[in-house]
Amino acid sequence: MIGPVGKTEIARIIPHTGAMCLLDSVRFWDSSTIVCVASSHRDKNHPMANGGRLDAVCGIEYAAQAMAVHGGLNAISGRRPEAGYLASVRDVVCHIGRLDLLADDLEVTATRLAADATGAVYGFGLRCGTTTVLEGRAAVVLDSGL
């Protein structure tokens, strides 16, 4: 078990800045899994909200950021890809309608199911307390900058 990582370090790893850096911290990570915590879904000025609503499907962005942080933390010899792109999402199930109505922090988990030099496939899930919010799979394509 590798210990916690704060928001400052997360902001160094992913390209998202300001309010679009959605994750607060990493609670746990290892070579295959990352567990992050987020409270930004309660922000009244959330950058992804539409008409004051933050629909549950926006949880995919939380998961994508967790995957990006995981990739950055696991970078071999400090070489991170130039960029990663969410190529597809599959089997996504939203168990609730809105994130902004959740009073507690989100727990965002991503588990790498397969990977090579060109990308990775992750299973992901969001929970709030004992409630499963969202789950699915995502394929990420990496741009090595070569």
Residue, then its C-alpha position, 0 to 999 in steps of 0.5 A: m500500500i502506497g500512501p496518500v497524495g494531496k491536491t498539490e501533487i495531483a495538480r502536478i500530474i494531470p493537466h487540469t487546473g483550477a476548478m477542473c482539477l476535481l480530485d482532492s486526494v489519493r487515499f491509496w494506490d499501487s501498481s494496478t489500483i487507485v482510490c481517490v477522494a473528491s468533494s468538488h461535486r458539492d461546489k455550487n460553481h462546478p465547471m461541469a454543472n449545467g443549470g445548477r445540476l451536476d449529472a451523475v454521468c459527469g462522474i466519468e470525468y472524475a474516473a478519468q482524472a483518477m486514471a490519469v493520476h494513476g498513470g502518472l504515479n506509476a510512470i516508469s523512470g519518470r517518463r510520463p506520456e505527453a497526453g492521455y485521451l479517453a478513447s471509449v467508455r463501456d458498460v457505464v451504469c449510473h445508479i443515481g441521477r445527480l452528483d450535486l445532491l450527494a452530501d458526502d465525499l466521493e470515493v473514486t476507484a480505478t483499476r487497471l485491467a490491461a495496459d501496454a505502451t499505447g494505452a490502458v483499460y480501466g474498470f472504474g467506480l464512484r461511491c458515496g458512503t455505501t451508495t454506488v454512484l457510477e461504474g463502468r470501463a474505459a479505454v485510454v490511449l496514450d500519446s508518447g510524444l514521439 
